[in-house]
Amino acid sequence: MPTTDNFHDYSAGLTGPICGGFPITPDDAADIAQVTRAVMVSGAGDLSVVLKSGDAVTLPNLMAGVVYPFRIARVLNSGTTASGVMGLV
């Protein structure tokens, strides 16, 4: 029996629930496939990123399993110590 989705005809927005995710491999030269709505890591640490705005920042001391609402275009290998990075959309 297929899963019922009572909200299939609603459009996704930044305030709605996360509907998808993908693993991110940090890379200093390449943007990720899709700008995130949020990010989560499975191993705590710093996350060095380029935000959707183009600003490069380091997000310090992210905790594993916490959803952080950052619009990220690139996760940099340089300066990233967190592991298991997941982009959430």
The first five atom37 places (N, CA, C, CB, O) and aatype in JSON, in Angstrom:
{
  "aatype": [12, 14, 16, 16, 3, 2, 13, 8, 3, 18, 15, 0, 7, 10, 16, 7, 14, 9, 4, 7, 7, 13, 14, 9, 16, 14, 3, 3, 0, 0, 3, 9, 0, 5, 19, 16, 1, 0, 19, 12, 19, 15, 7, 0, 7, 3, 10, 15, 19, 19, 10, 11, 15, 7, 3, 0, 19, 16, 10, 14, 2, 10, 12, 0, 7, 19, 19, 18, 14, 13, 1, 9, 0, 1, 19, 10, 2, 15, 7, 16, 16, 0, 15, 7, 19, 12, 7, 10, 19],
  "atom_mask": [
    [1, 1, 1, 1, 1],
    [1, 1, 1, 1, 1],
    [1, 1, 1, 1, 1],
    [1, 1, 1, 1, 1],
    [1, 1, 1, 1, 1],
    [1, 1, 1, 1, 1],
    [1, 1, 1, 1, 1],
    [1, 1, 1, 1, 1],
    [1, 1, 1, 1, 1],
    [1, 1, 1, 1, 1],
    [1, 1, 1, 1, 1],
    [1, 1, 1, 1, 1],
    [1, 1, 1, 0, 1],
    [1, 1, 1, 1, 1],
    [1, 1, 1, 1, 1],
    [1, 1, 1, 0, 1],
    [1, 1, 1, 1, 1],
    [1, 1, 1, 1, 1],
    [1, 1, 1, 1, 1],
    [1, 1, 1, 0, 1],
    [1, 1, 1, 0, 1],
    [1, 1, 1, 1, 1],
    [1, 1, 1, 1, 1],
    [1, 1, 1, 1, 1],
    [1, 1, 1, 1, 1],
    [1, 1, 1, 1, 1],
    [1, 1, 1, 1, 1],
    [1, 1, 1, 1, 1],
    [1, 1, 1, 1, 1],
    [1, 1, 1, 1, 1],
    [1, 1, 1, 1, 1],
    [1, 1, 1, 1, 1],
    [1, 1, 1, 1, 1],
    [1, 1, 1, 1, 1],
    [1, 1, 1, 1, 1],
    [1, 1, 1, 1, 1],
    [1, 1, 1, 1, 1],
    [1, 1, 1, 1, 1],
    [1, 1, 1, 1, 1],
    [1, 1, 1, 1, 1],
    [1, 1, 1, 1, 1],
    [1, 1, 1, 1, 1],
    [1, 1, 1, 0, 1],
    [1, 1, 1, 1, 1],
    [1, 1, 1, 0, 1],
    [1, 1, 1, 1, 1],
    [1, 1, 1, 1, 1],
    [1, 1, 1, 1, 1],
    [1, 1, 1, 1, 1],
    [1, 1, 1, 1, 1],
    [1, 1, 1, 1, 1],
    [1, 1, 1, 1, 1],
    [1, 1, 1, 1, 1],
    [1, 1, 1, 0, 1],
    [1, 1, 1, 1, 1],
    [1, 1, 1, 1, 1],
    [1, 1, 1, 1, 1],
    [1, 1, 1, 1, 1],
    [1, 1, 1, 1, 1],
    [1, 1, 1, 1, 1],
    [1, 1, 1, 1, 1],
    [1, 1, 1, 1, 1],
    [1, 1, 1, 1, 1],
    [1, 1, 1, 1, 1],
    [1, 1, 1, 0, 1],
    [1, 1, 1, 1, 1],
    [1, 1, 1, 1, 1],
    [1, 1, 1, 1, 1],
    [1, 1, 1, 1, 1],
    [1, 1, 1, 1, 1],
    [1, 1, 1, 1, 1],
    [1, 1, 1, 1, 1],
    [1, 1, 1, 1, 1],
    [1, 1, 1, 1, 1],
    [1, 1, 1, 1, 1],
    [1, 1, 1, 1, 1],
    [1, 1, 1, 1, 1],
    [1, 1, 1, 1, 1],
    [1, 1, 1, 0, 1],
    [1, 1, 1, 1, 1],
    [1, 1, 1, 1, 1],
    [1, 1, 1, 1, 1],
    [1, 1, 1, 1, 1],
    [1, 1, 1, 0, 1],
    [1, 1, 1, 1, 1],
    [1, 1, 1, 1, 1],
    [1, 1, 1, 0, 1],
    [1, 1, 1, 1, 1],
    [1, 1, 1, 1, 1]
  ],
  "atom_positions": [
    [[0.84, -1.18, 0.0], [0.0, 0.0, 0.0], [0.89, 1.24, 0.0], [-0.96, 0.0, 1.22], [1.77, 1.36, 0.85]],
    [[0.68, 2.18, -0.94], [1.51, 3.38, -1.0], [1.27, 4.29, 0.21], [1.23, 4.15, -2.29], [0.19, 4.3, 0.8]],
    [[2.29, 5.04, 0.54], [2.2, 6.0, 1.63], [1.32, 7.17, 1.22], [3.6, 6.49, 2.05], [1.46, 7.7, 0.11]],
    [[0.43, 7.58, 2.09], [-0.44, 8.72, 1.82], [0.3, 10.01, 2.13], [-1.74, 8.63, 2.65], [0.95, 10.13, 3.17]],
    [[0.2, 10.98, 1.22], [0.77, 12.3, 1.43], [-0.34, 13.33, 1.29], [1.94, 12.58, 0.42], [-0.69, 13.74, 0.18]],
    [[-0.89, 13.75, 2.41], [-2.0, 14.71, 2.39], [-1.58, 16.1, 1.93], [-2.61, 14.8, 3.76], [-2.43, 16.96, 1.69]],
    [[-0.28, 16.34, 1.8], [0.2, 17.67, 1.45], [0.93, 17.68, 0.1], [1.14, 18.19, 2.53], [1.71, 18.59, -0.16]],
    [[0.68, 16.7, -0.75], [1.39, 16.58, -2.02], [1.18, 17.78, -2.94], [0.95, 15.33, -2.73], [2.03, 18.06, -3.78]],
    [[0.08, 18.5, -2.8], [-0.19, 19.63, -3.69], [0.23, 20.98, -3.1], [-1.66, 19.67, -4.02], [-0.06, 22.02, -3.68]],
    [[0.91, 20.97, -1.95], [1.41, 22.2, -1.36], [2.81, 22.46, -1.91], [1.43, 22.1, 0.2], [3.59, 21.53, -2.11]],
    [[3.13, 23.74, -2.15], [4.47, 24.06, -2.61], [5.42, 24.17, -1.42], [4.47, 25.38, -3.43], [5.04, 24.63, -0.34]],
    [[6.64, 23.74, -1.64], [7.65, 23.78, -0.58], [8.11, 25.22, -0.34], [8.85, 22.88, -0.94], [8.21, 26.0, -1.28]],
    [[8.38, 25.54, 0.9], [8.89, 26.86, 1.26], [9.91, 26.71, 2.37], [0.0, 0.0, 0.0], [10.08, 25.63, 2.93]],
    [[10.57, 27.79, 2.69], [11.61, 27.73, 3.72], [11.05, 27.44, 5.11], [12.37, 29.02, 3.75], [11.8, 26.99, 5.98]],
    [[9.78, 27.69, 5.33], [9.2, 27.44, 6.64], [8.56, 26.06, 6.75], [8.18, 28.5, 6.96], [8.17, 25.64, 7.84]],
    [[8.44, 25.36, 5.65], [7.84, 24.03, 5.65], [8.85, 22.97, 6.06], [0.0, 0.0, 0.0], [10.02, 23.26, 6.28]],
    [[8.38, 21.73, 6.15], [9.28, 20.64, 6.54], [10.29, 20.32, 5.44], [8.48, 19.39, 6.89], [10.04, 20.57, 4.26]],
    [[11.39, 19.77, 5.84], [12.42, 19.33, 4.9], [11.9, 18.09, 4.18], [13.78, 19.02, 5.64], [11.37, 17.17, 4.8]],
    [[12.05, 18.07, 2.86], [11.49, 16.98, 2.06], [12.55, 16.13, 1.36], [10.56, 17.55, 1.02], [12.2, 15.12, 0.75]],
    [[13.81, 16.49, 1.44], [14.85, 15.72, 0.76], [16.21, 15.99, 1.36], [0.0, 0.0, 0.0], [16.39, 16.92, 2.15]],
    [[17.15, 15.17, 0.98], [18.51, 15.35, 1.48], [19.51, 14.65, 0.59], [0.0, 0.0, 0.0], [19.15, 13.76, -0.18]],
    [[20.76, 15.05, 0.71], [21.83, 14.46, -0.08], [23.16, 14.63, 0.65], [21.9, 15.09, -1.49], [23.37, 15.62, 1.35]],
    [[24.06, 13.66, 0.48], [25.38, 13.78, 1.11], [26.22, 14.84, 0.38], [26.12, 12.42, 1.11], [26.12, 14.99, -0.83]],
    [[27.03, 15.54, 1.14], [27.91, 16.57, 0.57], [29.35, 16.18, 0.84], [27.59, 17.97, 1.17], [29.74, 15.92, 1.98]],
    [[30.13, 16.14, -0.22], [31.57, 15.94, -0.1], [32.23, 17.31, -0.18], [32.12, 14.97, -1.22], [32.13, 17.98, -1.2]],
    [[32.91, 17.74, 0.89], [33.56, 19.05, 0.85], [34.54, 19.16, -0.31], [34.29, 19.31, 2.16], [35.3, 18.23, -0.6]],
    [[34.5, 20.31, -0.98], [35.33, 20.54, -2.17], [35.59, 22.04, -2.26], [34.63, 20.01, -3.49], [34.66, 22.84, -2.26]],
    [[36.87, 22.42, -2.33], [37.21, 23.84, -2.37], [36.86, 24.5, -3.7], [38.68, 24.01, -2.1], [36.76, 25.73, -3.76]],
    [[36.67, 23.73, -4.76], [36.49, 24.31, -6.09], [35.08, 24.18, -6.66], [37.43, 23.67, -7.02], [34.73, 24.93, -7.58]],
    [[34.26, 23.27, -6.15], [32.97, 23.0, -6.79], [31.8, 23.29, -5.86], [32.91, 21.55, -7.25], [31.8, 22.92, -4.69]],
    [[30.79, 23.96, -6.42], [29.55, 24.16, -5.69], [28.81, 22.83, -5.56], [28.65, 25.21, -6.39], [29.05, 21.9, -6.33]],
    [[27.92, 22.74, -4.58], [27.11, 21.55, -4.44], [26.0, 21.59, -5.49], [26.52, 21.43, -3.0], [25.76, 22.64, -6.09]],
    [[25.32, 20.48, -5.71], [24.33, 20.37, -6.78], [23.14, 21.29, -6.58], [23.86, 18.96, -6.88], [22.51, 21.7, -7.56]],
    [[22.83, 21.61, -5.34], [21.63, 22.39, -5.03], [21.87, 23.17, -3.75], [20.37, 21.46, -4.89], [22.42, 22.63, -2.79]],
    [[21.48, 24.44, -3.73], [21.59, 25.24, -2.51], [20.69, 24.62, -1.44], [21.2, 26.74, -2.78], [19.54, 24.28, -1.7]],
    [[21.22, 24.5, -0.24], [20.48, 23.84, 0.84], [19.48, 24.77, 1.51], [21.45, 23.3, 1.88], [19.59, 25.99, 1.42]],
    [[18.51, 24.16, 2.17], [17.63, 24.87, 3.1], [18.22, 24.77, 4.49], [16.17, 24.3, 3.07], [18.03, 25.64, 5.34]],
    [[18.95, 23.66, 4.71], [19.55, 23.39, 6.01], [20.67, 22.39, 5.81], [18.49, 22.85, 7.03], [20.84, 21.82, 4.73]],
    [[21.44, 22.18, 6.87], [22.54, 21.22, 6.83], [22.61, 20.5, 8.17], [23.89, 21.93, 6.51], [22.2, 21.04, 9.2]],
    [[23.13, 19.29, 8.13], [23.32, 18.5, 9.35], [24.61, 17.71, 9.18], [22.09, 17.54, 9.62], [24.96, 17.32, 8.07]],
    [[25.31, 17.49, 10.28], [26.53, 16.69, 10.25], [26.39, 15.5, 11.19], [27.76, 17.55, 10.64], [25.68, 15.57, 12.19]],
    [[27.06, 14.4, 10.85], [27.0, 13.23, 11.74], [28.21, 13.18, 12.67], [26.92, 11.95, 10.92], [28.19, 12.46, 13.66]],
    [[29.25, 13.93, 12.34], [30.42, 14.04, 13.19], [30.68, 15.5, 13.51], [0.0, 0.0, 0.0], [30.87, 16.31, 12.6]],
    [[30.68, 15.86, 14.77], [30.82, 17.26, 15.21], [32.1, 17.9, 14.71], [30.78, 17.33, 16.72], [33.11, 17.23, 14.49]],
    [[32.04, 19.23, 14.53], [33.23, 19.98, 14.13], [32.86, 21.26, 13.42], [0.0, 0.0, 0.0], [31.71, 21.69, 13.44]],
    [[33.86, 21.88, 12.81], [33.67, 23.13, 12.07], [33.25, 22.82, 10.64], [34.95, 23.99, 12.09], [33.65, 21.8, 10.07]],
    [[32.44, 23.71, 10.07], [32.02, 23.56, 8.68], [32.36, 24.87, 7.98], [30.5, 23.22, 8.56], [31.8, 25.92, 8.29]],
    [[33.27, 24.79, 7.03], [33.68, 25.96, 6.25], [32.85, 25.97, 4.97], [35.22, 25.94, 5.94], [32.87, 25.01, 4.2]],
    [[32.11, 27.06, 4.75], [31.14, 27.07, 3.66], [31.16, 28.39, 2.9], [29.74, 26.82, 4.2], [31.71, 29.39, 3.35]],
    [[30.55, 28.34, 1.71], [30.18, 29.54, 0.98], [28.66, 29.57, 0.99], [30.77, 29.56, -0.5], [28.01, 28.65, 0.5]],
    [[28.11, 30.62, 1.57], [26.66, 30.74, 1.66], [26.07, 31.15, 0.3], [26.28, 31.77, 2.74], [26.8, 31.55, -0.6]],
    [[24.76, 31.05, 0.17], [24.07, 31.43, -1.05], [24.42, 32.86, -1.46], [22.55, 31.3, -0.87], [24.5, 33.15, -2.66]],
    [[24.64, 33.73, -0.51], [24.99, 35.13, -0.77], [26.38, 35.3, -1.36], [24.89, 35.93, 0.5], [26.7, 36.37, -1.89]],
    [[27.21, 34.25, -1.29], [28.6, 34.33, -1.74], [29.58, 34.56, -0.61], [0.0, 0.0, 0.0], [30.79, 34.52, -0.84]],
    [[29.09, 34.81, 0.6], [29.97, 35.01, 1.75], [30.59, 33.69, 2.18], [29.19, 35.64, 2.92], [29.9, 32.68, 2.32]],
    [[31.89, 33.69, 2.39], [32.6, 32.52, 2.9], [32.73, 32.67, 4.41], [34.02, 32.36, 2.22], [33.26, 33.67, 4.9]],
    [[32.24, 31.68, 5.14], [32.28, 31.71, 6.6], [32.61, 30.32, 7.13], [30.94, 32.21, 7.18], [32.4, 29.32, 6.44]],
    [[33.12, 30.28, 8.35], [33.29, 29.01, 9.05], [32.27, 28.95, 10.16], [34.74, 28.86, 9.6], [32.2, 29.84, 11.01]],
    [[31.47, 27.9, 10.14], [30.46, 27.66, 11.18], [31.12, 26.79, 12.24], [29.15, 26.98, 10.59], [31.32, 25.6, 12.01]],
    [[31.47, 27.35, 13.39], [32.27, 26.62, 14.37], [31.45, 25.68, 15.24], [33.01, 27.59, 15.24], [30.29, 25.95, 15.57]],
    [[32.07, 24.58, 15.59], [31.55, 23.66, 16.6], [30.13, 23.18, 16.37], [31.6, 24.32, 17.93], [29.32, 23.16, 17.29]],
    [[29.81, 22.78, 15.13], [28.48, 22.21, 14.88], [28.38, 20.87, 15.61], [28.22, 22.03, 13.35], [29.33, 20.09, 15.63]],
    [[27.22, 20.61, 16.18], [26.99, 19.36, 16.9], [26.34, 18.35, 15.97], [26.1, 19.6, 18.14], [25.53, 18.72, 15.11]],
    [[26.68, 17.1, 16.13], [26.11, 16.02, 15.32], [24.62, 15.9, 15.56], [26.81, 14.7, 15.63], [24.15, 16.0, 16.69]],
    [[23.88, 15.69, 14.47], [22.45, 15.43, 14.57], [21.56, 16.64, 14.7], [0.0, 0.0, 0.0], [20.34, 16.5, 14.81]],
    [[22.13, 17.84, 14.7], [21.34, 19.07, 14.8], [21.11, 19.62, 13.4], [22.05, 20.13, 15.72], [22.04, 19.65, 12.59]],
    [[19.89, 20.04, 13.1], [19.58, 20.65, 11.81], [19.84, 22.15, 11.92], [18.1, 20.37, 11.39], [19.24, 22.84, 12.74]],
    [[20.75, 22.64, 11.08], [21.12, 24.05, 11.06], [20.56, 24.7, 9.8], [22.67, 24.22, 11.13], [20.84, 24.23, 8.7]],
    [[19.78, 25.76, 9.93], [19.12, 26.37, 8.78], [20.02, 27.33, 8.0], [17.89, 27.11, 9.25], [19.84, 28.55, 8.06]],
    [[20.97, 26.78, 7.28], [21.9, 27.58, 6.49], [21.68, 27.32, 5.01], [23.36, 27.27, 6.88], [21.57, 26.17, 4.59]],
    [[21.63, 28.38, 4.22], [21.52, 28.29, 2.76], [22.94, 28.24, 2.21], [20.7, 29.51, 2.16], [23.58, 29.27, 2.06]],
    [[23.41, 27.05, 1.91], [24.81, 26.81, 1.54], [24.92, 26.46, 0.06], [25.41, 25.68, 2.4], [24.15, 25.65, -0.46]],
    [[25.9, 27.09, -0.62], [26.17, 26.81, -2.03], [27.4, 25.93, -2.21], [26.36, 28.11, -2.79], [27.5, 25.21, -3.2]],
    [[28.33, 25.97, -1.25], [29.56, 25.17, -1.34], [30.04, 24.84, 0.06], [30.67, 25.92, -2.14], [29.99, 25.69, 0.95]],
    [[30.5, 23.62, 0.26], [31.16, 23.23, 1.51], [32.63, 23.06, 1.18], [30.53, 21.91, 2.12], [33.0, 22.23, 0.34]],
    [[33.47, 23.83, 1.83], [34.9, 23.82, 1.56], [35.6, 22.7, 2.32], [35.53, 25.18, 1.92], [35.27, 22.41, 3.47]],
    [[36.56, 22.09, 1.66], [37.36, 21.07, 2.33], [38.32, 21.74, 3.32], [38.16, 20.23, 1.28], [38.5, 21.26, 4.44]],
    [[38.92, 22.86, 2.9], [39.83, 23.61, 3.77], [39.05, 24.21, 4.93], [40.57, 24.72, 2.98], [38.13, 24.99, 4.71]],
    [[39.41, 23.87, 6.13], [38.78, 24.41, 7.32], [37.61, 23.6, 7.85], [0.0, 0.0, 0.0], [37.11, 23.89, 8.94]],
    [[37.17, 22.58, 7.11], [36.07, 21.74, 7.58], [36.63, 20.57, 8.37], [35.21, 21.23, 6.39], [37.47, 19.81, 7.88]],
    [[36.16, 20.43, 9.61], [36.56, 19.29, 10.45], [35.37, 18.39, 10.76], [37.19, 19.78, 11.76], [35.54, 17.26, 11.21]],
    [[34.16, 18.88, 10.51], [32.95, 18.06, 10.7], [32.92, 16.98, 9.62], [31.65, 18.93, 10.66], [33.48, 17.15, 8.55]],
    [[32.24, 15.88, 9.93], [32.13, 14.8, 8.94], [30.67, 14.42, 8.75], [32.94, 13.56, 9.38], [29.8, 14.83, 9.52]],
    [[30.42, 13.65, 7.7], [29.07, 13.19, 7.43], [28.12, 14.34, 7.13], [0.0, 0.0, 0.0], [27.03, 14.41, 7.7]],
    [[28.53, 15.24, 6.25], [27.73, 16.43, 5.95], [26.56, 16.06, 5.04], [28.6, 17.52, 5.29], [26.74, 15.43, 4.0]],
    [[25.36, 16.46, 5.46], [24.14, 16.21, 4.67], [23.49, 17.55, 4.35], [23.15, 15.29, 5.44], [23.25, 18.37, 5.23]],
    [[23.19, 17.74, 3.05], [22.42, 18.89, 2.62], [20.95, 18.54, 2.71], [0.0, 0.0, 0.0], [20.55, 17.46, 2.27]],
    [[20.15, 19.42, 3.26], [18.72, 19.18, 3.41], [17.96, 20.21, 2.59], [18.3, 19.22, 4.91], [18.28, 21.4, 2.62]],
    [[16.94, 19.74, 1.87], [16.16, 20.62, 1.0], [14.68, 20.4, 1.2], [16.53, 20.4, -0.48], [13.86, 21.05, 0.56]]
  ]
}
